[in-house]
């Protein structure tokens, strides 16, 4: 009977491990979506600056101040970097020999 209990225990252990790994995969996927959204916002900010420079140059006006836009871009870049580091850490956990065990 001990063999049957060992099999049951091993099955439970494997199920827990699979559940933990799927949670990690879910977290990585969610972070990647968030990174893509942040990159989209970043591109919009870059485009906005370019359009403002173009419009002011075309109208022969002074180039507007971009301090607020640059600050927002810096914040977005920092957030993207932070999320990329989280993704890397989660992937290392997932790839570890005894991951989620």
C-alpha positions in Angstrom: 0.0 0.0 0.0 3.0 2.3 0.5 3.7 2.3 -3.2 0.2 3.5 -4.0 0.5 6.3 -1.4 3.9 7.2 -2.8 2.4 7.4 -6.3 -0.5 9.6 -5.0 2.0 11.9 -3.2 4.2 12.2 -6.3 1.1 13.0 -8.4 0.2 15.7 -6.0 3.7 17.1 -6.0 3.8 17.2 -9.8 0.4 18.9 -10.0 1.5 21.6 -7.5 4.7 22.1 -9.6 2.7 22.4 -12.8 0.4 24.9 -11.1 3.2 27.0 -9.9 4.9 27.0 -13.3 1.7 28.0 -15.0 1.3 30.9 -12.6 4.9 32.0 -13.5 4.1 31.7 -17.3 0.9 33.7 -16.7 2.8 36.5 -14.9 5.4 36.6 -17.7 2.7 36.9 -20.3 0.9 39.6 -18.4 4.1 41.6 -18.0 4.9 41.3 -21.7 1.5 42.7 -22.5 2.1 45.6 -20.1 5.5 46.2 -21.7 3.9 46.4 -25.1 1.4 48.9 -23.9 4.1 51.0 -22.3 6.1 50.9 -25.6 3.1 52.1 -27.5 2.7 55.1 -25.1 6.4 55.7 -25.5 6.1 55.8 -29.3 3.2 58.2 -29.1 5.3 60.5 -26.9 8.2 60.4 -29.4 5.8 61.1 -32.3 4.2 63.9 -30.4 7.5 65.6 -29.9 8.4 65.1 -33.5 5.1 66.6 -34.7 5.5 69.6 -32.4 9.0 70.3 -33.7 7.7 69.9 -37.3 4.7 72.2 -36.8 6.7 74.9 -35.0 9.5 74.8 -37.6 7.0 74.9 -40.5 5.3 77.9 -38.9 8.6 79.5 -38.1 7.8 79.6 -34.4 10.0 78.9 -31.5 10.3 75.2 -30.6 8.2 74.4 -27.6 9.6 73.2 -24.3 9.6 69.5 -24.0 10.6 69.1 -20.4 7.2 67.4 -19.4 7.3 65.1 -22.4 10.9 64.1 -21.7 10.1 63.4 -18.1 7.2 61.2 -19.1 9.4 59.4 -21.6 12.0 58.8 -18.9 9.3 57.4 -16.6 8.1 55.1 -19.3 11.6 53.9 -20.1 12.2 53.2 -16.4 8.9 51.3 -16.0 9.7 49.2 -19.1 13.2 48.4 -17.8 11.7 47.4 -14.4 9.1 45.1 -16.0 11.8 43.5 -18.3 13.9 42.8 -15.2 10.9 41.1 -13.6 10.3 39.0 -16.7 14.0 37.9 -16.7 13.8 37.0 -13.0 10.6 35.0 -13.5 12.1 33.2 -16.5 15.2 32.3 -14.5 12.9 30.9 -11.8 11.1 28.9 -14.5 14.3 27.6 -16.1 15.9 26.6 -12.8 16.5 22.9 -12.5 14.2 22.6 -9.5 11.9 25.4 -10.5 8.7 25.7 -8.4 9.4 22.6 -6.4 
